[in-house]
Amino acid sequence: MNNDDISSSDEIQSFEEYFKELNVSWGEAEKKIVWKVEELIHELDPLQSAAVFCGLSTVGCLQSNHIHISNLVHASLKFGQGTKEIGKERIVQLFKLLGGSSIGRHEDPAEDVFIATVCTKRGSYRIYEGNWEGSIFFLERFVDIADGMPEGGRHHSTKRSVHALLQLSDIVVSRTENEANVVAAPYPESDIPPEVLLHLSLLRQNVRFTESEIKAYGFEIADLSPFMFSIYSVKELPFPSHQSLTDLDKFPILDAGNGDYFLFPQGVSTAIRNYIMTAYTNTKRDRDALTANMIKSYQVLLQGYKILGALHPPPINAFFPIRSDDVFIQEFLLEVSKGRPLHLVIIFDGFYGNLRDWATTAPAIITDEEIGLTRRIEYAKKGFVEVSVVKHGITLLVSAGWGRPRGFGLNFQDTDDLSLRHISAHDFCHLSDHPQMKPLNLWRIINAEKFFTSIGGKIFNINGMLNLFGWLIENEWHIVPHENMPQEDLPPEITMTIPTNHIADVRMVARQSKDTIMVPDIDGVTKAVIRYAGSSYFREDEHIPLYGCLESIKRGKLSAAYLGKSSL
């Protein structure tokens, strides 16, 4: 035990009981917890302590404790003013202490994979998903924009900076030997498993880089300067921090001042997005160009998708964009089966309004008047009738943004022959990638909802269509599991609460079914390859990392890559 470990977990328990005995309000108790955290951290070295907690964010069993860990990094930088190294008992105490605060109450079961892959023109990088919804998906859109920039000038430095930070993230993953595209820990831990803290120096080492190491990877410290955290802004760091976009999320590299640099892995996606927005939204011309390139990234992405598992989208030139303020609309009609048309409305979010603190504000609400939805649906209905007799049509709103929260203020009511639903673009892609998704399953999802409400039930499902899809798959397309179905009629006002973590299962399976990476071929040309997900004659070969190049197959060639521990 280090000499700074002056308190035990028993003291934490008595500390919590102390609040109960005093019968203080929650606000007062929260203040006391903050004071206690400040007291425990005050004598510690801020950067060394923060580095340990940055290392904790790479531990798979703590995936669902990212809010805990992020706040501990914030607290270390904000309150640490000493020179002592943090010890195991102090870490355990701080972690337990936060569990009794609003921070612990804000942690939910995992809703995505721990690590996912971003594919770029220069190769693939593994990134920690962290606390942010759709973090990897939105990051890939911004990297697409950066890769598409012309060579030379500020564009050249932008590309180098973006790829330098991506490279650091990928190196951290390789050091920890974490696997991509899996949910490492479905639920938050109330205590840190003892084995995690056996080697604190290794936790720091996992996220540590020296200037010579960075140069060995082909980059300079100057390339990473846009992401360097300023020690002068520590007092501005919020604590506790609840999903706010802080300086640590924008500048996730900590400079220890002695040639060592530490990466806060959760901040990679938000940092790159913030960097590009800060650099390229200063004028209307820049904002318009950034919006156009974001829309282009989405269009190219959707052209490569089999929508809802099987439908082919029309060519890009068949889209008809309509602009309303800073919202851009593209829509088209598809007949899924006889009498079942799909009206797909894609809503793009432009780079206007709040761009500096986009994650902390209340969602901007898109109204019917802004996008003319009622008019669009009526127009689509006419198109439905021209196709065939409509049994049940669906208008599906797909919000294609860049990470800023958006909401819808719509007054549309479902009818017998038409339903309206909303889904985010990244979940629309996950739904389309899931091997059990077929176009008519969209109707099965909506019909299951309608049937349950028709017999007096209400569904409480805060994680949307993707979560409901996962629930239905698990329960063989029953809203209520068959064994739990009451024999008598449902009582009035019964509510079915859908667990929130089925969305993670769907996202994981979707990512694994479309596991794509970028690798160089024998001539050094980077190509996209997709992992083989079929069966094998030999059981031991079922999970081998074998990838095939789809572009080569289209040209009548068979190209494959086997991913080893250190090379292809």
Helices and strands as residue ranges (DSSP letters): H 9-22, H 26-41, H 46-56, G 60-65, H 66-79, H 88-99, H 102-105, E 115-120, E 123-128, H 135-147, H 153-176, G 194-197, H 200-206, E 208-210, H 211-216, H 221-224, G 225-227, G 231-236, H 247-250, E 253-255, E 260-263, G 265-267, H 268-279, H 284-303, G 316-318, E 322-324, E 327-337, E 340-349, E 364-367, H 368-371, H 373-387, E 393-400, E 406-409, E 418-424, H 425-433, H 441-454, E 457-460, H 464-474, G 482-484, E 494-497, H 502-513, E 516-520, E 526-531, G 539-541, E 546-548, H 550-554, E 560-562
